[in-house]
Amino acid sequence: MNLIPSNHPPEDAPTVVEPDDPRCLRQQPCQWLREISAAVPVGMVLHRRFVIRWVNPTFCQMLGLAESDLLNTCLLQWMDAPVRAEVVRIHRKAHFVPLEIELRRIDDIPFTCNLTTRRVGFSILSFYLSVFSDITEAKRLKQKLWNVLEQKHHLESVIRESPAIAYIERIDGEPPIAYISENLARWGYSPAEVETGKIGPKDWIHPEDRNHVLYERRMALQREGFRFSLEYRIVTKTGDIRWIEDCIVVVRKAGMVTLYGLMFDITARKMAEESLRQANARLEERVAEKTRELVERLKEIEGLNSRLSWALEQARVADKLKSAFINNLSHEVRTPLHAIIGFSELLQKEGAGPLNAEQHKRIDIVLENARRLLELFEDMMLLSRIDANLDPVMNTPVNPELVIQQVLEKLEQKASDKSNRLLFGESGRFPILMLDLHKLYKILYLLIDNGIKFTNEGTISVTVRWRETDRCLEIDVADTGIGIPEEDIPRMFQPFTQTDIGYSRAYGGTGLGLTLVEKLVKQMGGTIQVESEPGKGSRFRVILPSTLATGSST
């Protein structure tokens, strides 16, 4: 605003004939002006050409100016152009329409006023009476109210779209439910009936849950600022039973206790929990039944071979039961097997007296089967220890070529019995690597033994290579045996599995060898790959990460 004192109106001010009477408010204010000053908080009297002749002191304080700064100045001069144009346009009417204008104090602080001007005439006296009302605070409160209403509308929209039913309950209030969202209509009840007290929570809480819910709510009211939730059933107006979760916050303020709650429909979750409970019950019955069957079968088992066969059969169904069974029988199995092997070796060496050819043959059969049985048992124990993380990797300096030669020497006679040849492609001087000697030996033994088992009058070749670029030991074991169908390769590493059920009869074995190989390779951080074609043979490639032993070089 421009507060330059001036007795001259701006050019756009209307031209009005000024009365010649010298009494036109050029003298001291009369009695009725003093009465206006006392009755009207902010006001002024204007000459017909909008020259200020009298001003209320309150208006001077509002602008931060003295009365002398405003008297005899033109009101239009410190109005904004749009407001000034509007005042000029309607100045000839009987009264002005209220206008909202923005003014600035002398310290440049803005404030908003409501301006109402009326033309007044007494005989030859004619002037304008203007009343200013500071509506800055009222406008701020009005905007704040609109913001609150907008937030309330947004909150109601969110609650309406939410799956929950929101409510506010006043303890000892009348009616107790002060608010409940429109989602209550999903249960067939009217929110208006609840808010007027015609119906309440007791009408929809299931009769069997009502006492429990009321008791828990009473207990919660004894805790300050306590949050809790209840799960109970409700009955809809149509008679359907639904499960809900009632999440409640207790708030105490100004001596009043208020509950703010959200009710969620959890019927689907409860149905799933009930289905799971029933499934668990059925499973427990089946486990109990299977347990009884196993106990009965254990009583019927006679001898060591039948007990081991039972363990292998049950391992397909329950690997944990197999592991527990093998661990419990460890001492019981090893003791008689070692006794059988020891006495058989003693008899074979004629330590108990001379034997004829037939007796030697039978002793050899007993000794061979006892050793096979012990080897099978040791494999199962190793598998059990690996599954239980009881067989950690122990890396030591190892010469892989020397280990391969030891395995080939061990299996040379077995390969010769089936007219197979064992080939080893040496690669000259090989570095000493940090590996688990026993696990490496077992992997090589099982892979070469597997090739011998499924090959007749063929070859089993072993090659080894140290990959310096990625620090890995690569071992290839290839045979010219029966091969593996492509569809059976994904399941060949499963325990107790062979590619054909008849193979276990024709070639022997339990299907644990390749399972052990895979577990040992993974335990050492490596991978195993298979390439096979029925009738042409198979190739197993094992890749083991390693490092050079101290002092070794390539």
C-alpha positions in Angstrom: 0.0 0.0 0.0 1.1 3.6 -0.5 0.6 5.8 2.5 1.8 9.2 1.0 -0.4 11.9 2.5 -2.4 13.7 -0.1 -5.5 15.9 -0.4 -5.9 15.1 -4.0 -7.7 11.9 -5.1 -6.2 9.8 -7.9 -7.2 10.4 -11.5 -9.6 7.4 -11.5 -11.6 8.7 -8.5 -15.2 9.7 -9.5 -16.1 13.4 -9.9 -18.6 14.4 -7.3 -19.9 17.9 -6.6 -18.8 18.7 -3.0 -21.3 20.5 -0.8 -20.6 24.1 -0.1 -21.6 23.9 3.5 -18.6 24.5 5.7 -20.0 22.1 8.2 -19.0 19.1 6.1 -17.0 17.3 8.8 -14.2 19.9 8.7 -14.9 20.7 12.3 -14.3 18.5 15.4 -16.3 15.2 15.4 -19.8 15.6 16.7 -21.4 13.5 19.4 -22.6 10.8 17.1 -19.1 10.3 15.6 -17.9 9.7 19.2 -20.7 7.2 19.7 -19.7 5.4 16.4 -16.0 5.4 17.6 -17.1 3.7 20.8 -19.4 1.2 19.1 -17.4 0.3 16.0 -13.9 -1.3 16.6 -12.4 0.0 13.4 -14.0 2.7 11.2 -13.6 6.0 9.4 -15.7 8.8 7.8 -14.9 9.7 4.2 -15.6 12.7 2.2 -17.6 11.9 -0.9 -14.4 12.0 -2.9 -12.9 9.4 -0.5 -10.9 11.9 1.5 -10.5 10.7 5.1 -12.1 13.2 7.5 -12.2 11.1 10.6 -10.6 7.8 11.6 -11.0 5.5 14.6 -7.8 5.2 16.7 -8.0 1.4 16.5 -7.6 1.6 12.7 -4.5 3.7 13.2 -3.0 1.1 15.6 -3.9 -1.6 13.0 -1.7 0.2 10.4 0.9 1.3 12.9 0.4 5.0 11.9 -0.7 8.1 13.7 -4.1 9.7 13.2 -2.4 12.7 11.6 -0.8 10.4 9.0 -4.2 9.3 7.7 -6.4 12.4 8.0 -7.0 14.3 4.7 -5.5 11.5 2.6 -7.4 9.7 -0.1 -8.5 6.2 0.8 -8.3 5.0 -2.8 -4.6 5.9 -2.9 -3.5 3.0 -0.6 -5.8 0.4 -2.1 -4.7 -2.1 -4.6 -5.8 -1.3 -8.2 -8.4 -4.1 -8.5 -10.0 -3.2 -5.2 -9.9 0.5 -6.0 -11.6 -0.1 -9.3 -14.3 -2.2 -7.6 -14.9 0.6 -5.0 -15.2 3.2 -7.7 -17.6 1.1 -9.7 -20.1 0.7 -6.9 -19.7 4.0 -5.1 -23.0 5.4 -6.3 -25.1 2.5 -4.8 -27.0 2.8 -1.7 -24.4 0.7 0.1 -21.2 -1.1 -0.9 -20.9 -4.8 -1.1 -18.3 -6.0 1.5 -14.9 -6.3 0.0 -11.9 -8.4 1.2 -8.7 -6.5 0.8 -5.1 -7.0 1.8 -3.2 -4.1 3.5 0.3 -3.7 4.9 1.3 -2.1 8.2 4.0 0.5 8.2 6.5 -2.3 9.1 5.5 -4.1 5.9 3.6 -6.9 7.7 0.5 -7.9 5.7 -3.0 -8.5 7.1 -6.4 -9.0 5.5 -9.4 -6.8 6.1 -13.1 -6.9 5.4 -14.2 -3.5 4.1 -17.8 -2.4 4.3 -18.7 1.2 3.1 -22.1 2.9 3.2 -23.1 6.3 1.9 -24.8 8.4 4.6 -26.7 11.7 4.0 -28.1 14.2 6.6 -29.7 17.2 4.8 -26.8 18.8 3.1 -24.3 16.5 4.7 -23.3 13.6 2.6 -20.3 11.3 3.3 -19.2 7.6 3.4 -18.9 5.6 6.5 -16.4 2.8 6.2 -15.8 -0.1 8.6 -12.7 -2.2 8.5 -12.5 -5.6 10.2 -9.2 -7.4 10.6 -10.0 -11.0 9.4 -6.4 -12.3 9.2 -6.8 -14.7 12.2 -10.4 -15.6 11.2 -9.1 -16.4 7.7 -6.3 -18.5 9.1 -8.7 -20.4 11.3 -11.0 -20.9 8.4 -8.2 -22.3 6.3 -7.2 -24.6 9.1 -10.8 -25.7 9.5 -10.9 -26.5 5.8 -7.7 -28.4 6.1 -9.1 -30.4 9.0 -12.3 -31.1 7.0 -10.2 -32.2 4.0 -8.1 -34.5 6.1 -11.2 -35.9 7.7 -12.7 -36.5 4.3 -9.5 -38.2 3.2 -9.4 -40.3 6.3 -13.0 -41.4 5.9 -12.2 -42.4 2.3 -9.2 -44.5 3.4 -11.3 -46.1 6.1 -14.1 -46.8 3.7 -11.7 -48.5 1.2 -9.9 -50.4 4.0 -10.8 -54.0 4.9 -11.0 -53.0 8.5 -14.0 -51.5 10.5 -12.9 -48.5 12.5 -14.7 -47.3 15.6 -14.3 -45.0 18.6 -15.9 -46.0 21.9 -16.3 -43.8 24.9 -16.4 -45.6 28.2 -19.4 -44.4 30.3 -20.5 -42.4 27.2 -24.0 -42.3 26.0 -24.2 -43.8 23.5 -20.9 -45.7 24.0 -20.0 -45.9 20.3 -19.3 -42.4 19.2 -18.2 -43.4 15.7 -18.1 -46.5 13.5 -17.1 -46.7 9.9 -19.6 -47.5 7.1 -17.8 -50.8 6.5 -20.0 -52.2 9.3 -22.7 -52.6 6.7 -20.7 -55.6 5.5 -22.1 -57.4 8.5 -25.6 -56.2 7.8 -25.7 -53.7 10.6 -26.4 -50.0 10.2 -23.7 -47.6 11.5 -26.4 -45.0 12.3 -28.1 -47.6 14.7 -24.8 -48.1 16.5 -24.0 -44.4 16.8 -27.5 -43.7 18.2 -27.2 -46.6 20.7 -29.9 -48.8 19.3 -27.4 -51.7 18.9 -23.9 -52.3 20.2 -21.0 -54.8 20.2 -23.0 -57.2 22.4 -25.4 -57.6 19.5 -22.7 -59.0 17.1 -20.2 -60.7 19.5 -20.8 -64.5 19.4 -22.6 -65.6 22.6 -19.9 -68.1 23.4 -17.1 -65.5 23.2 -19.0 -62.6 24.8 -17.9 -63.1 28.4 -14.3 -63.6 27.4 -14.2 -60.5 25.3 -15.8 -58.3 28.0 -13.4 -59.6 30.6 -10.3 -58.9 28.5 -11.6 -55.4 27.7 -12.1 -54.7 31.4 -8.6 -55.9 32.2 -7.2 -53.6 29.4 -9.0 -50.6 30.9 -6.8 -50.9 34.0 -3.6 -50.3 32.1 -2.5 -46.8 31.0 -2.0 -46.3 27.3 -2.3 -50.0 26.8 -2.6 -51.6 23.3 -4.0 -55.0 22.9 -5.8 -57.2 20.4 -8.5 -59.8 20.7 -9.6 -62.6 18.3 -13.2 -63.7 18.6 -16.3 -64.6 16.6 -19.1 -62.3 15.5 -22.5 -63.1 14.1 -23.7 -61.1 11.1 -27.2 -59.9 10.8 -27.9 -62.8 8.4 -26.6 -65.3 10.9 -23.2 -66.0 9.4 -20.3 -66.5 11.8 -17.1 -64.7 11.1 -13.7 -64.5 12.9 -12.3 -61.0 13.6 -9.2 -59.5 15.1 -10.0 -56.4 17.2 -7.0 -54.1 17.6 -7.6 -51.6 20.4 -5.8 -48.6 21.9 -6.9 -47.3 25.3 -6.5 -43.5 25.7 -7.2 -41.5 28.8 -7.6 -37.7 28.4 -9.3 -35.1 30.6 -10.8 -37.8 32.8 -12.4 -39.6 29.9 -11.5 -43.1 28.7 -11.7 -43.7 25.0 -11.1 -46.9 22.9 -9.9 -46.5 19.4 -10.3 -49.8 17.5 -9.9 -51.5 14.1 -11.7 -54.8 13.4 -10.2 -57.0 10.7 -11.9 -60.0 9.2 -9.6 -63.0 9.7 -12.0 -65.8 8.8 -9.9 -67.0 5.9 -6.8 -67.2 8.2 -8.7 -69.1 10.9 -10.0 -71.5 8.3 -6.4 -72.1 7.0 -5.2 -72.6 10.6 -8.0 -75.1 11.2 -7.1 -76.9 8.0 -3.5 -77.0 9.1 -4.4 -78.2 12.5 -6.4 -81.0 11.0 -3.6 -81.9 8.6 -1.1 -81.9 11.5 -3.5 -84.2 13.5 -3.7 -86.6 10.5 0.0 -86.5 10.1 0.6 -87.2 13.8 -1.8 -90.2 13.5 0.1 -91.5 10.4 3.5 -91.0 12.1 2.2 -92.8 15.2 0.9 -95.6 13.0 4.2 -95.8 11.1 6.1 -95.8 14.4 4.0 -98.7 15.7 4.7 -100.6 12.4 8.4 -100.0 12.7 8.5 -101.2 16.3 6.7 -104.4 15.3 9.0 -104.9 12.3 12.1 -104.4 14.5 10.9 -107.2 16.8 10.7 -109.5 13.8 14.1 -108.7 12.3 16.5 -111.6 12.7 20.2 -111.1 12.1 22.3 -108.3 10.8 21.5 -108.5 7.1 17.8 -108.2 7.6 18.2 -105.2 9.9 20.3 -103.3 7.3 17.8 -104.2 4.6 15.1 -102.7 6.7 17.1 -99.6 7.3 17.6 -99.1 3.5 13.9 -99.6 2.8 12.9 -97.1 5.5 15.5 -94.6 4.3 13.3 -93.9 1.2 10.5 -92.8 3.5 12.3 -91.1 6.4 15.9 -90.1 6.1 16.0 -88.9 9.6 14.8 -92.3 10.9 17.5 -93.9 8.8 20.2 -91.7 10.3 19.1 -92.3 13.9 18.8 -96.0 13.3 22.3 -96.3 11.8 23.8 -94.3 14.7 22.1 -96.5 17.3 23.3 -99.7 15.6 26.9 -98.5 15.0 28.4 -100.5 17.8 26.0 -103.4 17.4 26.9 -103.8 13.7 30.6 -103.3 13.7 31.3 -105.7 16.5 29.9 -108.8 14.8 31.1 -107.8 11.4 34.7 -107.4 12.5 34.4 -110.7 14.4 33.1 -112.4 11.2 35.9 -110.9 9.0 38.6 -111.7 11.6 37.6 -115.3 12.1 37.1 -115.7 8.3 40.6 -114.4 7.6 42.0 -116.7 10.3 40.3 -119.7 8.7 41.4 -118.6 5.3 45.0 -118.6 6.4 44.4 -122.1 7.9 45.2 -120.8 11.4 42.6 -123.2 12.8 43.8 -126.1 10.7 44.1 -127.1 7.1 41.1 -126.6 4.7 40.2 -128.4 1.5 39.3 -126.5 -1.7 35.6 -126.4 -1.0 36.1 -125.0 2.4 38.4 -122.4 1.1 35.8 -121.4 -1.5 33.1 -121.1 1.1 35.3 -119.1 3.5 36.1 -116.7 0.6 32.4 -116.2 0.0 31.8 -115.4 3.6 34.8 -113.0 3.8 33.8 -111.2 0.5 30.2 -110.7 1.6 31.2 -109.6 5.1 33.6 -107.0 3.6 30.9 -105.8 1.3 28.5 -105.5 4.1 31.0 -103.5 6.2 31.7 -101.3 3.2 28.0 -100.6 2.8 27.6 -99.9 6.5 30.6 -97.5 6.4 29.0 -95.6 3.4 25.8 -95.3 5.3 27.6 -94.0 8.4 29.5 -91.5 6.3 26.2 -90.3 4.7 24.7 -89.9 8.1 27.7 -87.9 9.4 27.6 -85.6 6.4 23.9 -84.9 6.8 24.5 -84.2 10.5 27.5 -81.9 9.8 29.8 -84.2 11.8 32.4 -84.8 9.1 34.2 -81.5 8.5 36.6 -80.8 5.7 40.3 -81.3 6.8 42.6 -79.9 4.1 46.2 -81.2 4.1 48.9 -81.2 1.4 47.9 -83.9 -1.1 49.3 -85.3 -4.4 46.2 -86.0 -6.5 48.1 -88.3 -8.9 49.4 -90.4 -6.0 45.8 -90.7 -4.6 44.5 -91.8 -8.0 47.2 -94.5 -8.4 46.3 -95.8 -4.9 42.6 -96.1 -5.8 43.4 -97.8 -9.1 45.7 -100.4 -7.4 42.9 -101.0 -4.9 40.3 -101.7 -7.6 42.6 -103.4 -10.1 41.6 -106.9 -9.2 37.9 -106.0 -9.2 38.2 -104.5 -12.7 40.2 -107.5 -13.9 37.4 -109.9 -12.7 35.1 -108.2 -15.2 37.7 -108.0 -18.0 37.9 -104.2 -17.7 41.0 -102.1 -18.1 41.9 -99.1 -15.9 43.6 -96.2 -17.6 45.2 -93.2 -16.1 46.4 -90.3 -18.2 49.4 -88.8 -16.3 50.3 -85.2 -17.0 53.9 -85.2 -15.8 54.9 -83.4 -12.6 51.7 -82.4 -10.7 51.5 -79.7 -7.9 50.8 -80.5 -4.3 47.4 -79.2 -3.4 45.5 -78.4 -0.2 42.7 -81.0 -0.2 40.9 -83.4 2.2 42.8 -86.6 1.5 40.1 -89.0 2.8 37.3 -87.3 0.9 39.2 -87.1 -2.4 40.1 -90.8 -2.0 36.4 -91.7 -1.4 35.2 -89.6 -4.4 37.7 -91.3 -6.7 37.0 -94.8 -5.3 33.2 -94.4 -5.7 33.3 -93.0 -9.2 35.8 -95.7 -10.5 34.0 -98.4 -8.7 30.7 -97.2 -10.3 32.3 -97.4 -13.7 33.6 -100.9 -13.1 30.2 -102.0 -11.8 28.4 -101.0 -15.0 31.1 -101.9 -17.5 31.9 -105.4 -18.9 35.0 -106.0 -21.1 35.6 -102.2 -21.4 37.7 -99.4 -20.1 37.5 -97.0 -17.2 39.8 -94.0 -17.8 40.8 -91.3 -15.3 42.4 -88.0 -16.2 43.3 -85.1 -13.8 44.2 -81.5 -14.6 45.1 -78.5 -12.5 43.5 -75.3 -13.8 45.8 -72.5 -12.8 43.4 -69.7 -14.0 40.6 -70.4 -11.6 42.6 -72.5 -9.1 40.5 -75.7 -9.5 41.4 -79.4 -9.7 39.5 -81.1 -12.6 39.0 -84.9 -12.5 37.3 -86.9 -15.3 36.2 -90.5 -14.9 34.9 -92.0 -18.1 33.7 -95.6 -18.8 32.4 -97.5 -21.8 29.6 -99.2 -19.9 25.8 -99.3 -20.3 25.3 -95.5 -20.0 22.4 -93.6 -18.4 19.1 -92.5 -20.1 18.8 -88.7 -20.3 15.6 -88.6 -18.3 17.2 -90.5 -15.5 20.2 -88.2 -15.1 18.4 -85.6 -12.8 17.6 -88.3 -10.2 20.7 -90.4 -10.3 22.2 -88.5 -7.3 19.2 -89.3 -5.1 19.9 -91.8 -2.4 19.0 -95.4 -3.0 18.4 -94.7 -6.7 19.6 -96.6 -9.9 18.5 -95.9 -13.4 16.5 -99.1 -13.6 15.0 -101.1 -10.8 16.4 -104.3 -12.3 20.0 -102.9 -12.2 20.1 -103.4 -8.4 19.7 -107.2 -9.1 21.9 -107.4 -12.2 24.7 -105.2 -11.0 24.3 -105.1 -7.2 24.6 -102.1 -4.9 22.1 -99.9 -3.1 22.4 -96.6 -5.0 24.3 -94.8 -2.3 27.6 -94.3 -4.2 26.8 -91.4 -6.4 24.8 -89.8 -3.6 27.9 -89.8 -1.4 30.0 -88.5 -4.3 27.7 -85.5 -4.8 27.6 -84.7 -1.1 31.4 -85.0 -0.7 32.0 -82.8 -3.7 29.6 -80.1 -2.4 31.1 -80.3 1.0 34.5 -79.5 -0.5 32.9 -76.6 -2.4 33.0 -78.2 -5.8 30.7 -79.3 -8.6 30.0 -82.5 -10.5 28.8 -82.9 -14.1 27.5 -85.9 -16.0 27.5 -86.7 -19.7 26.1 -90.1 -20.7 24.5 -91.9 -23.6 22.9 -95.4 -23.3 25.1 -98.1 -24.8 28.2 -95.9 -25.1 29.1 -95.1 -21.5 29.2 -92.2 -19.1 31.6 -89.4 -18.1 31.7 -87.8 -14.6 33.6 -84.5 -14.3 34.5 -83.3 -10.7 35.8 -79.7 -10.2 37.2 -79.0 -6.8 38.5 -75.5 -5.8 41.9 -75.7 -4.1 45.1 -73.8 -3.4 48.8 -74.8 -3.8 50.4 -76.2 -0.8 53.2 -74.1 0.7 56.4 -74.7 -1.3 54.6 -76.3 -4.2 54.7 -74.8 -7.7 53.2 -75.7 -11.1 
